[in-house]
Each structure stands twice: as structure tokens, then as C-alpha cells.
Amino acid sequence: MTLYITKNTPSNSPTYSSRCLGYIGLTMYESVVNAYPNYQSLSGQLNGLDSLPKPEKNKKYDWKLSLNAAQATVLKNIYNQTSDKNKLKIDSLENVIFEYYTQNIQDKALIERSVTFGKSIANSIFEWSKTDGGHRGYLKNFDKKMVHPQRAGSWSPPLFAQSFSHYPLHPHWGENRTFLKVNHEIQDPKVIPFDTLPNSEYYQQFQRTAKQKETLTQAQKEAAIWWSDDPEETFTPPGHSYYLATLVIKKVQPDLIKCTETYAKVGLAVADAFINCWKWKYKFFTERPNNYVTQHINQRWESFWPDPPFPAFPSGHAIQASATATVLAGMYGDKFTFTDDAHVGRKKDEIRNVDYKARNYNSFWEVAQETANSRFYGGIHIPQDNERGLEKGKEVGENINHLIWKK
């Protein structure tokens, strides 16, 4: 349901969805953590989250009811711009789960107490979310007053684009509060300086991307469209990471607390990865291959995939995929075999003559690397965008792994 709402809510974006999944995953964990003596809340560890409601002492709770109520509440709050029809879908799912788990419970006070606690967790986390700088960010996707840097190598609105806007997406997103203070303090990645000389490192980066299109294999084309995850067509790149968490959980079938820890870690990972990524995108404001290649290498060149509406460096796909791989590997080990069927059933991309086929992986890092590579195959990133994204995403994920989840 979370991914359905992510896909089917107007004005959604990868930036906004990453934030939503951060709060949704955290709410899931916090709504059940008090049931497990060896685990502890993240309140007091996260940036500005000093306290959360506590269950009543010596009172029993049904934690599945708490989780159910918390998820329904936070999903409707955090995606408050979704349609009334979608909100009814959330209510319907909540009611079905509620009826299933209460049919054999005679203690009405227990039921009410459990539901009330779950809602109180969701509402507390939502109130905290309002202060992060991204609240209702869908109302300000594009800043028309933003002055574009005019230095050599700066991003400019593409002609071959995914968006109608000539203004870049969420230019102030990097100013938002990260979930972890330490993630806000990660050192800037190093960027190759602009140059037009053919023997320069900068020129060579774009030449590699330009040449790649000439030798694209069918397998590379399939990777390029599989990981595109454009908003409104799919549940966005952060949603794809959340989907991977679901695949892992379905395969391993861990206990409830580890399920919620998985979603919490992935949610926090993609959220902080995107804040950092957007901070750097607008600090460096670098151009994409469709701009540089047509000016300095081949006027007739065009990327395999259209440009997204924001600067290039570093790659958002790479950084969030790397952060996700890092937290999942930390929990389940990197060597993990699974099949990603996220887009199976989508209509063939007739323009590019590519089908959406399920993809098989033997490790989480293999997924992250292919996600990054897909943007190179698509012609919308040069290698350095992906390489620095993978490196910085790993730092984000490792910081999340270092939170104290167990007492």
C-alpha cells in the first residue's frame, strides 16, 4: 500500500518519496520496538527526535494492532496530498487487518490501547517531520526565482527531458534536516574540474558516455529502463529500494522486529542519501552529457534515456542504491540471492524496443552497482557521478548501521 500510494500520488518526486519512506519506516519500527527487551527506540539518537510516547507500564498490548494503526496514520499524514480515493484504500486495508487480528481478542481495552499507542507514535513522528524543511515539499518542486550559476560546465535545462519544467527540481532539498546529524557532516565528494581539451579527464568522462551508446547491448538497455523508476510511472527509485526490502523479508521471514528494522534502515538510508545528494547537486551544479557532448564532441548525439530536471553530480540513483545495499548487507550479509520482479507486467518500451524482464542478483552490492551503471547506459551520467554516488551512499548507510538498535 505504501508503494501504491507513492506511485499514485500527484506531484510526487524521488526527493519527496525518499523523505516519506524515512518517516514511514521509522514509524513502523517505533510502533513495535517496546515489545522487544533487547531492542531500543531511536529517540534520542536521531536529529531532533528527543522523545516518543511510551506504553503504559504493566499493561498488555497487541503489537500488530499498534503497527497497523501507526502505518495507516503516518501514510495518510505524510502523503496528505493523495486523493480521497487513495485514503479510502488505506482505511480499507487498515480495517481488514484490524478485523483479522481482533477476531479472537475479547479484551476491548487491550484493543483500544494498542491502536491508540500506534496512532500516538505516528502522530508524534509526523509532528517532528514538519520541522525538517521538507514538509509539503510537493508544493515547491520548482523554484522559479532561483538564479542559475553561469560558470563553465553548469547545468542547463535539457531539450531531451523527462520534465516540462526549465527549473531544476527541489534546489533547496539539501538544506533539509538529515535523520542523522553525522550524515549532514559527511565530507563533500571531489569533482573533476571543467575542461574542453580532448586529453583532459573531464572530456574523457563525457567521451566514454557518448561512446557507450554506440555499443549498447540489449542487456544494458534492459538495465537502463529497469532502474529508470520515473515518478508517476513507478514508485520512484527510493520506492524501488523499499520494494527490495520487501523481497528480502519475504525470503527470510524474520521476526516482526527485524522486519520493521529492515524498513526503518532502508527508509532512513534513502532519505539521508537524497538530502546529501541534493546538497551536492546544487553546490556543484554540473552539466549532463546531453549538454557537454553536443557542444564539444558530437552535435548530433542524444542520450538513450531523457534527462531528469536537475544537475548531475553525484548520481541520485547511485547514492541511494549504495546506502540501501549497505544497510541490507549489514543485516543479511552481502551475498544474498534474489529476483527483482518490480516491473514485471509493464508494457514493452516500444520506442527503445525493450521489455521489462525480472532480474536476478547474488548480492546487494551487485544491485547497487547495476543501478549506478544503468544511468551510464542511459547516457545521463558520466562515470564520476556514479562512482562518487556509490562511495557517499556507503558512508550514509554505514552511519545508519552504527546507530544503537539493540541494548
Residue pairs with C-beta under 8 A, 6 or more apart in sequence:
1 75
1 89
1 90
1 93
2 21
2 24
2 71
2 75
2 242
3 235
3 239
3 242
3 243
4 86
4 89
4 235
5 75
5 79
5 82
5 86
5 89
5 90
6 12
6 17
6 20
6 21
6 79
6 235
6 236
6 239
6 242
7 232
7 234
7 235
7 236
7 239
8 82
8 83
8 86
9 79
9 81
9 82
9 83
9 86
10 81
10 82
10 83
10 138
11 81
11 138
11 139
11 141
12 138
12 231
12 232
12 236
13 137
13 138
13 141
13 169
13 170
13 231
13 236
14 229
14 231
14 236
14 237
14 238
14 274
14 316
15 134
15 137
15 169
15 170
15 173
15 274
15 278
16 134
16 137
16 138
16 170
17 231
17 235
17 236
17 238
17 239
18 236
18 238
18 270
18 271
18 273
18 274
18 320
19 129
19 132
19 134
19 137
19 176
19 271
19 274
20 78
20 79
21 238
21 239
21 241
21 242
21 266
21 267
21 270
21 271
22 179
22 267
22 268
22 270
22 271
22 272
23 74
23 78
23 125
23 126
23 129
23 267
23 271
24 71
24 74
24 75
24 78
24 263
24 267
25 242
25 260
25 263
25 264
25 265
25 266
25 267
25 268
26 42
26 46
26 125
26 179
26 264
26 267
26 268
27 70
27 71
27 74
27 121
27 122
27 125
28 67
28 70
28 71
28 260
28 263
28 264
29 42
29 257
29 260
29 261
29 263
29 264
30 41
30 42
30 43
30 52
30 70
30 121
30 125
31 63
31 66
31 67
31 69
31 70
31 71
31 117
31 118
31 121
31 122
31 260
32 63
32 66
32 67
32 256
32 257
32 260
33 39
33 40
33 41
33 257
33 260
34 41
34 54
34 55
34 61
35 61
35 63
35 256
35 257
36 257
37 407
38 406
38 407
39 257
39 261
39 405
39 406
39 407
40 404
40 405
40 406
40 407
41 52
42 49
42 264
42 403
42 405
43 49
43 50
43 51
43 52
44 50
44 51
45 403
45 404
46 179
46 180
47 177
47 178
47 179
47 180
47 181
47 184
48 128
48 131
48 177
49 125
49 128
52 121
52 124
52 125
53 117
53 120
53 121
53 124
55 61
55 117
56 113
59 113
60 107
60 110
61 110
61 113
61 114
61 117
62 101
62 102
62 105
62 110
62 111
62 114
63 114
63 256
64 97
64 101
64 256
65 98
65 101
65 102
65 111
65 114
65 115
65 118
66 114
66 115
66 117
66 118
66 121
67 118
67 256
67 260
68 94
68 97
68 98
68 101
68 115
68 118
69 94
69 98
69 114
69 115
69 116
69 117
69 118
69 119
69 122
70 118
70 119
70 121
70 122
71 94
71 118
71 122
72 90
72 91
72 93
72 94
73 118
73 119
73 122
73 123
73 126
74 122
74 125
74 126
75 90
76 82
76 87
76 90
77 122
77 123
77 126
78 126
78 129
79 86
80 136
81 136
81 138
98 115
102 111
105 111
129 135
131 177
132 176
132 177
133 172
133 175
133 176
133 177
134 173
134 176
137 170
137 173
140 170
140 172
141 165
141 169
141 170
142 165
142 167
142 168
142 169
142 309
143 167
143 171
143 172
144 167
146 167
146 168
146 171
148 154
148 155
148 156
148 285
149 285
151 194
151 285
152 194
153 194
153 202
153 286
153 287
153 292
154 285
154 286
154 287
155 168
155 285
155 286
155 287
155 288
155 291
155 310
155 311
155 312
156 287
156 291
157 165
157 166
157 167
157 168
157 309
158 288
158 290
158 291
158 306
158 307
158 309
159 290
160 290
160 302
160 303
160 306
160 307
161 306
161 307
161 308
161 309
162 230
162 306
162 307
162 308
162 309
163 169
163 308
163 309
165 309
167 309
168 282
168 309
168 310
168 311
169 308
169 309
169 310
170 278
170 310
171 282
172 282
173 274
173 275
173 278
173 279
174 275
174 276
174 277
174 278
174 279
174 280
174 281
174 282
174 283
175 279
176 275
177 184
177 275
178 184
178 271
178 272
178 275
178 276
179 268
179 271
179 272
180 268
180 272
180 399
180 400
180 403
182 399
183 272
183 275
183 276
183 395
183 396
183 399
183 400
184 275
184 276
186 276
186 392
186 395
186 396
186 399
188 280
188 283
189 280
189 313
189 314
189 388
189 391
189 392
190 388
191 284
191 286
191 313
191 384
191 388
192 201
192 202
192 205
192 384
193 202
194 202
195 201
195 202
195 203
196 202
196 203
196 296
197 203
198 207
203 296
203 297
205 382
205 383
205 384
206 289
206 292
206 293
206 296
206 297
206 382
207 297
208 382
208 383
209 289
209 293
209 376
209 379
209 381
209 382
209 383
210 289
210 293
210 297
210 298
210 301
210 379
212 376
212 377
212 379
213 301
213 303
213 304
213 379
216 224
216 304
216 377
218 354
220 373
220 377
221 304
221 352
221 353
221 354
221 377
222 354
222 355
222 356
222 357
222 359
223 359
223 370
223 373
223 374
223 377
224 304
224 305
224 354
224 374
224 375
224 377
224 378
225 305
225 349
225 352
225 354
225 356
226 340
226 342
226 343
226 356
226 357
226 359
226 374
227 237
227 240
227 317
227 370
227 371
227 374
227 375
228 234
228 305
228 374
228 378
229 235
229 236
229 237
229 239
229 240
229 317
230 236
234 240
234 342
234 343
235 242
235 243
237 270
237 316
237 317
237 320
237 321
237 371
238 270
238 271
238 274
238 320
240 342
241 266
241 269
241 270
241 320
241 321
241 324
242 263
242 266
242 267
242 270
243 340
243 342
244 266
244 324
244 328
244 338
244 340
244 364
244 367
245 262
245 263
245 266
245 324
245 328
247 338
247 339
247 340
248 262
248 328
248 332
248 336
248 338
249 259
249 262
251 338
252 332
254 262
258 331
261 331
261 405
262 328
262 331
265 327
265 328
265 330
265 331
265 400
265 401
266 324
266 327
266 328
268 327
268 400
269 320
269 323
269 324
269 326
269 327
269 393
269 396
269 397
269 400
270 320
270 323
270 324
272 323
272 396
272 399
272 400
273 316
273 319
273 320
273 322
273 323
273 392
273 393
273 396
273 397
274 316
274 319
274 320
276 319
276 392
276 396
277 314
277 315
277 316
277 319
277 320
277 389
277 392
278 310
278 316
280 313
280 314
280 392
281 310
281 311
281 312
281 313
281 314
281 316
282 311
284 311
284 313
285 311
286 311
286 312
286 313
286 385
287 311
287 312
288 303
288 307
288 311
288 312
288 380
288 381
289 301
289 303
289 379
289 380
289 381
289 382
290 301
290 302
290 303
290 307
290 379
290 380
293 301
294 300
294 301
302 379
303 378
303 379
303 380
304 352
304 377
304 378
304 379
305 378
305 379
305 380
306 380
307 380
308 380
312 380
312 381
312 382
312 385
313 384
313 385
313 388
314 384
314 385
314 386
314 388
314 389
314 392
315 372
315 375
315 381
315 385
315 386
315 388
315 389
316 389
317 371
317 372
317 374
317 375
317 386
317 389
318 368
318 371
318 372
318 375
318 381
318 385
318 386
318 387
318 388
318 389
318 390
318 393
319 389
319 390
319 392
319 393
319 396
320 393
321 367
321 368
321 371
321 372
321 390
321 393
322 368
322 372
322 389
322 390
322 391
322 392
322 393
322 394
322 396
322 397
323 393
323 394
323 396
323 397
323 400
324 364
324 367
324 368
324 393
324 397
325 334
325 364
325 365
325 367
325 368
325 393
325 394
325 397
326 364
326 393
326 394
326 396
326 397
326 398
326 400
326 401
327 397
327 400
327 401
328 336
328 364
329 336
329 363
329 364
329 365
330 397
330 398
330 401
332 364
334 363
334 364
334 365
335 362
335 363
336 361
336 362
336 363
336 364
337 360
337 361
337 362
338 360
338 361
339 358
339 359
339 360
339 361
340 358
340 359
340 360
340 361
340 367
341 358
343 356
344 356
344 357
344 358
345 356
346 356
348 354
348 355
348 356
349 355
349 356
359 370
361 367
361 370
368 390
368 393
369 390
372 386
372 387
372 389
372 390
373 386
375 381
375 385
375 386
376 382
376 383
376 386
